Amino acid sequence: MGIIFYLAHVAVLCSLFPFFILFIRKNKKIHIILKLYVVEIVISNLINSILFYLTNFNQDYFFWSNLFIETLLISIIYLIYFENKFFKKILIVFIVLCVLTFIYSFQFDLMNRFTFYGTYSRITLTTLSISIIIERYFNSEFDSLFDDFIFNYSSAVLLYSGLQFYVMIFNDLIIEKLDILFLYTWPIIQISSVLHYLILSRAIWKLKN
């Protein structure tokens, strides 16, 4: 269990990196929605830590609602910064479906609600990020893809959503054999979070004025 708590603390600390980058860069192209997303990351990690250590509150409510906010902000950031008109139309549809799917998930009990919306969110974000990475590979105006904000941002989303989707596929099995599988799956989530925060920090740093 020690490695799990160690990775959890590392993930919380790493979530501060993109937050600090915002103040270091002071870039006019850092949109208010991107700032909100970074602040949401920090606040959600702090709340999660407080709930875990100081209360007996059922965190499934928090995870479910936070997942909706997170998915919505990620999609809107794509809509703001990605210039491909075809993908913009797809993103608008996805944002509408994101809201409708969240509302539809109310009909399930809490655990199935989180699993249903989480699976939908991770599948669509993973698919979107892969598609946009491919598009950037062929159409980026940068000499190096690693200087392209959207490429870096999509890579962060892909690692975060893709690895967590892998865990969600086996969610029922994890619940059934919690003691055994928790030790193997939770580190995957924490590692995906750390990579996401680090690459997101690079993406913000590379955002051109």
VEXTI-221881 format. One record per residue: y, z, x of N, C-alpha, C in turn; residue in three letters. Coordinates in steps of 0.02 Angstrom, whole numbers, padded with zeros to 5 digits, always signed. Atoms other than C-alpha are relative to their C-alpha. Layout:
REM residues N
YZXYZXYZXALA...
//
This chain:
REM residues 209
-00061+00000+00041+00000+00000+00000+00063+00000+00043MET-00059-00004-00043+00115+00028+00150+00034-00067+00010GLY-00029+00067-00012+00139-00158+00183+00037-00025-00062ILE-00033+00022+00062+00186-00186+00000+00069+00030-00006ILE-00064-00033+00004+00325-00058+00002+00046-00023+00056PHE-00040+00025-00056+00383-00119+00173+00030-00067-00017TYR-00025+00067+00018+00397-00299+00111+00051+00004-00056LEU-00047-00008+00055+00484-00240-00047+00069+00021+00026ALA-00064-00022-00029+00618-00151+00057+00032-00057+00040HIS-00026+00057-00039+00636-00303+00171+00031-00051-00048VAL-00026+00048+00049+00660-00414+00017+00067+00023-00028ALA-00064-00026+00026+00797-00301-00051+00055-00008+00052VAL-00050+00007-00054+00887-00301+00117+00019-00074+00010LEU-00013+00072-00009+00870-00491+00133+00042-00028-00057CYS-00040+00024+00057+00948-00512-00040+00074+00010+00012SER-00070-00011-00017+01110-00449+00038+00029-00056+00043LEU-00024+00053-00046+01119-00596+00161+00044-00052-00035PHE-00044+00049+00033+01183-00729+00038+00064+00032-00027PRO-00059-00035+00025+01302-00598-00032+00053+00005+00055PHE-00047-00005-00056+01381-00571+00140+00027-00068+00020PHE-00021+00068-00018+01387-00758+00173+00059-00023-00044ILE-00055+00018+00045+01500-00779+00021+00067+00022+00026LEU-00063-00027-00025+01632-00670+00101+00018-00028+00069PHE-00012+00028-00066+01611-00741+00276+00028-00071-00004ILE-00019+00071+00004+01628-00923+00223+00067-00010-00034ARG-00061+00008+00039+01768-00906+00094+00013-00074-00015LYS+00000+00072+00011+01728-01085+00043+00024-00016-00071ASN-00026+00018+00065+01825-01165-00099-00052-00034-00044LYS+00052+00034+00039+01668-01261-00151-00055+00047-00024LYS+00049-00048+00026+01572-01102-00186+00020+00016-00072ILE-00017-00006+00071+01576-01113-00375-00014+00070-00026HIS+00008-00067+00029+01591-00957-00483-00072+00013-00023ILE+00069-00009+00022+01414-00986-00551-00045+00016+00059ILE+00038-00016-00060+01343-00986-00375+00013+00072+00022LEU-00017-00069-00017+01436-00824-00342-00035+00048-00048LYS+00034-00041+00049+01366-00751-00504-00074+00006+00015LEU+00072+00000-00015+01190-00801-00453-00015+00047+00059TYR+00009-00043-00059+01208-00715-00284+00009+00074-00018VAL-00013-00069+00023+01281-00558-00365-00058+00024-00044VAL+00057-00018+00044+01141-00561-00495-00061+00019+00041GLU+00056-00015-00044+01012-00562-00355+00005+00071+00026ILE-00010-00066-00029+01086-00407-00275-00006+00054-00053VAL+00001-00050+00053+01112-00313-00438-00071+00010-00028ILE+00068-00005+00027+00937-00353-00503-00047+00037+00047SER+00040-00036-00050+00858-00292-00341+00016+00074+00001ASN-00020-00070+00001+00958-00131-00346-00025+00035-00063LEU+00023-00029+00063+00917-00099-00529-00076+00009+00001ILE+00073-00004-00004+00734-00137-00498-00021+00059+00044ASN+00016-00056-00044+00731-00011-00355+00013+00067-00033SER-00017-00062+00035+00817+00122-00458-00051+00016-00054ILE+00049-00010+00053+00699+00097-00605-00068+00021+00028LEU+00065-00014-00029+00549+00103-00491-00004+00071+00027PHE+00003-00065-00035+00594+00259-00394+00023+00059-00043TYR-00032-00056+00034+00695+00362-00518-00017+00007-00074LEU+00013-00004+00072+00632+00323-00695-00071-00023-00016THR+00065+00024+00026+00478+00287-00799+00010-00059-00047ASN-00017+00055+00044+00563+00141-00886-00049-00059+00010PHE+00045+00058-00003+00448-00006-00929+00039-00059+00029ASN-00038+00052-00033+00510-00137-00806-00014-00070-00025GLN+00015+00066+00027+00430-00280-00901+00059-00027-00040ASP-00060+00021+00037+00585-00284-01014+00052-00027+00049TYR-00049+00021-00050+00695-00298-00861-00020-00066+00033PHE+00024+00061-00033+00588-00431-00775+00007-00060-00046PHE-00002+00056+00048+00581-00538-00932+00071-00024-00011TRP-00070+00019+00013+00768-00535-00970+00033-00026+00064SER-00029+00022-00063+00815-00553-00786-00025-00070+00019ASN+00028+00066-00013+00699-00703-00770+00037-00054-00037LEU-00039+00048+00040+00794-00790-00909+00068-00014+00031PHE-00067+00007-00031+00964-00757-00829-00005-00039+00065ILE+00010+00033-00065+00899-00811-00659-00014-00074-00008GLU+00018+00070+00011+00822-00973-00724+00061-00040-00024THR-00059+00033+00028+00980-01016-00820+00052-00013+00055LEU-00049+00008-00054+01094-00987-00669-00022-00052+00051LEU+00026+00049-00048+00982-01088-00552+00010-00071-00027ILE-00006+00067+00032+00984-01235-00675+00073-00022-00003SER-00071+00018+00005+01173-01229-00698+00027-00017+00069ILE-00021+00016-00069+01198-01227-00508-00021-00071+00018ILE+00022+00069-00011+01093-01386-00498+00047-00048-00036TYR-00043+00044+00041+01200-01461-00636+00069-00009+00032LEU-00067+00002-00031+01362-01419-00543+00000-00040+00065ILE-00002+00027-00068+01314-01475-00368-00038-00065+00010TYR+00040+00061-00009+01191-01616-00395+00033-00058-00037PHE-00041+00053+00027+01279-01782-00424-00039-00056-00034GLU+00040+00052+00031+01134-01891-00482+00003+00006-00076ASN-00012-00003+00073+01175-01935-00664-00064+00006-00040LYS+00064-00004+00035+00994-01959-00714-00027+00071-00001PHE+00023-00069-00005+00947-01785-00653+00045+00047-00040PHE-00046-00043+00039+01102-01711-00735-00021+00001-00074LYS+00023+00003+00069+01038-01771-00904-00064+00042-00010LYS+00062-00039+00002+00867-01695-00867+00017+00075+00002ILE-00019-00070-00007+00950-01532-00816+00030+00028-00064LEU-00029-00023+00063+01049-01522-00978-00055+00013-00051ILE+00058-00010+00045+00887-01544-01076-00038+00064+00019VAL+00036-00059-00024+00803-01412-00968+00036+00064-00018PHE-00039-00060+00016+00944-01287-00995-00007+00017-00075ILE+00008-00011+00073+00932-01310-01185-00071+00027-00014VAL+00069-00022+00009+00742-01292-01177-00011+00071+00027LEU+00004-00066-00030+00763-01139-01067+00021+00053-00051CYS-00025-00047+00051+00864-01052-01204-00048+00004-00059VAL+00044+00002+00058+00749-01109-01345-00067+00034+00015LEU+00064-00031-00020+00592-01056-01250+00007+00076+00004THR-00012-00072-00004+00668-00885-01217+00000+00030-00070PHE-00003-00024+00070+00705-00864-01403-00070+00000-00031ILE+00068+00006+00027+00529-00924-01448-00046+00055+00027TYR+00044-00050-00030+00452-00796-01329+00004+00068-00035SER-00007-00063+00036+00513-00655-01443-00059+00013-00046PHE+00054-00009+00047+00364-00685-01556-00062+00033+00033GLN+00057-00029-00035+00243-00621-01421+00013+00074+00015PHE-00009-00068-00024+00211-00443-01366+00030-00004+00071ASP-00040+00000-00062+00303-00390-01208-00035-00033+00059LEU+00035+00027-00058+00169-00432-01079-00009-00076-00006MET+00009+00072+00011+00129-00603-01155+00066-00037-00001ASN-00068+00029+00000+00315-00634-01178+00022-00017+00071ARG-00018+00010-00070+00345-00613-00992-00042-00055+00032PHE+00045+00050-00029+00192-00716-00946+00016-00070-00025THR-00016+00065+00031+00237-00857-01068+00064-00029+00030PHE-00063+00027-00024+00418-00874-01015-00001-00009+00076TYR+00005+00005-00072+00379-00842-00832-00037-00063+00021GLY+00039+00060-00016+00249-00980-00829+00041-00063-00013THR-00043+00058+00016+00366-01103-00915+00055-00008+00053TYR-00055+00002-00048+00509-01058-00797-00023-00024+00068SER+00023+00018-00066+00408-01072-00638-00025-00071+00005ARG+00024+00069+00000+00325-01236-00685+00058-00049+00002ILE-00056+00047+00005+00488-01321-00731+00045+00003+00062THR-00042-00006-00060+00589-01253-00584-00035-00030+00061LEU+00038+00029-00055+00450-01301-00463+00001-00076-00003THR-00001+00073+00010+00441-01477-00536+00069-00029+00016THR-00068+00024-00013+00630-01496-00533+00017+00001+00074LEU-00018-00006-00071+00648-01435-00354-00037-00051+00042SER+00038+00051-00037+00510-01550-00290+00031-00069-00011ILE-00031+00065+00016+00589-01699-00379+00066-00009+00036SER-00065+00005-00032+00761-01660-00310-00005-00003+00076ILE+00012+00005-00073+00696-01633-00133-00018-00072+00019ILE+00019+00069-00013+00616-01805-00141+00060-00046-00006ILE-00060+00040+00010+00777-01880-00209+00048+00007+00059GLU-00044-00013-00057+00877-01799-00069-00027-00032+00064ARG+00031+00030-00060+00754-01863+00061+00020-00074+00006TYR-00015+00071-00001+00792-02042+00011+00075-00015-00005PHE-00070+00016+00016+00976-02028-00039+00053+00045+00030ASN-00050-00046-00028+01058-01889+00060+00047-00037+00048SER-00050+00031-00044+01219-01939+00148+00005+00036+00067GLU-00002-00039-00062+01189-01811+00286-00049-00028+00051PHE+00045+00022-00053+01114-01856+00454-00063+00044+00003ASP+00057-00047+00003+01004-01701+00441-00004+00029-00070SER+00009-00028+00066+00932-01645+00275+00016+00074-00001LEU-00013-00072-00003+00954-01466+00333+00074+00016+00000PHE-00072-00010+00010+01142-01492+00322+00020-00013-00073ASP-00012+00017+00070+01126-01542+00139-00010+00062-00044ASP+00004-00060+00042+01165-01398+00020-00056-00004-00052PHE+00049+00008+00054+01058-01466-00122-00071+00001+00027ILE+00067-00001-00030+00909-01495-00007-00020+00071+00018PHE+00014-00070-00018+00920-01318+00062-00011+00043-00062ASN+00005-00039+00062+00947-01245-00111-00066-00015-00036TYR+00062+00020+00033+00801-01343-00184-00061+00028+00037SER+00055-00028-00040+00689-01286-00042-00008+00074-00014SER+00002-00072+00016+00735-01105-00079-00032+00011-00069ALA+00027-00006+00068+00697-01128-00264-00074-00017-00001VAL+00070+00021-00002+00533-01217-00226-00044+00056+00028LEU+00040-00054-00029+00469-01078-00114-00004+00060-00047LEU-00003-00058+00044+00523-00944-00236-00042-00011-00063TYR+00035+00014+00063+00460-01024-00396-00072-00022+00011SER+00067+00026-00013+00310-01112-00321-00050+00055+00016GLY+00045-00054-00019+00233-00958-00240-00010+00050-00057LEU+00006-00047+00056+00270-00848-00390-00040-00031-00057GLN+00041+00033+00050+00193-00978-00506-00074+00006+00018PHE+00069-00008-00023+00035-00969-00401-00027+00068-00020TYR+00021-00067+00019+00029-00782-00434-00008+00006-00076VAL+00002-00005+00073+00066-00803-00620-00062-00033-00030MET+00061+00033+00024-00083-00919-00641-00056+00050-00008ILE+00053-00049-00001-00194-00771-00603+00023+00068-00028PHE-00029-00062+00026-00088-00643-00698-00050+00044-00038ASN+00048-00039+00040-00225-00591-00821-00053+00032+00045ASP+00051-00027-00046-00351-00571-00681+00028+00056+00043LEU-00032-00052-00040-00227-00469-00580+00004+00065-00040ILE-00005-00059+00043-00200-00351-00727-00069+00033-00008ILE+00067-00026+00010-00388-00334-00753-00026+00036+00062GLU+00024-00029-00063-00423-00296-00569+00061+00021+00042LYS-00065-00017-00028-00255-00217-00529-00004+00028+00071LEU+00002-00034-00064-00304-00107-00383-00016-00048+00058ASP+00021+00046-00054-00387-00248-00285+00049-00056+00010ILE-00041+00060-00006-00282-00401-00323+00074+00014+00012LEU-00070-00018-00012-00115-00311-00322+00016+00000+00074PHE-00010-00004-00072-00137-00284-00136+00007-00069+00032LEU-00001+00068-00028-00157-00472-00109+00056-00043-00029TYR-00048+00044+00034-00036-00547-00235+00072+00023+00007THR-00069-00024-00002+00117-00434-00228+00035-00019+00065TRP-00033+00024-00061+00152-00474-00044+00022-00073-00003PRO-00019+00070+00008+00156-00659-00092+00068-00004-00035ILE-00063+00000+00037+00296-00623-00216+00057+00024+00045ILE-00052-00027-00043+00392-00519-00089+00019-00050+00056GLN-00013+00049-00053+00373-00650+00049+00039-00059-00028ILE-00037+00055+00030+00431-00787-00070+00073+00019-00012SER-00068-00023+00011+00584-00682-00111+00039+00000+00065SER-00033-00002-00065+00626-00655+00073+00019-00071+00023VAL-00013+00069-00020+00611-00841+00111+00055-00031-00043LEU-00051+00025+00046+00715-00882-00042+00069+00023+00020HIS-00065-00027-00018+00857-00768+00010+00025-00028+00066TYR-00020+00026-00066+00858-00831+00190+00022-00073-00005LEU-00018+00071+00006+00859-01015+00143+00061-00009-00044ILE-00061+00002+00041+00988-00984+00006+00061+00017+00042LEU-00055-00018-00045+01098-00902+00138+00020-00060+00042SER-00014+00060-00040+01082-01058+00246+00033-00054-00043ARG-00028+00051+00044+01120-01170+00097+00074+00014-00012ALA-00070-00018+00011+01282-01075+00061+00041-00011+00063ILE-00035+00008-00064+01328-01077+00245+00014-00074+00014TRP-00007+00071-00013+01302-01266+00252+00042-00036-00052LYS-00041+00032+00052+01406-01300+00096+00067-00019+00029LEU-00061+00026-00032+01549-01410+00156+00061+00016-00042LYS-00064-00010+00034+01730-01370+00114+00025-00066-00028ASN
//
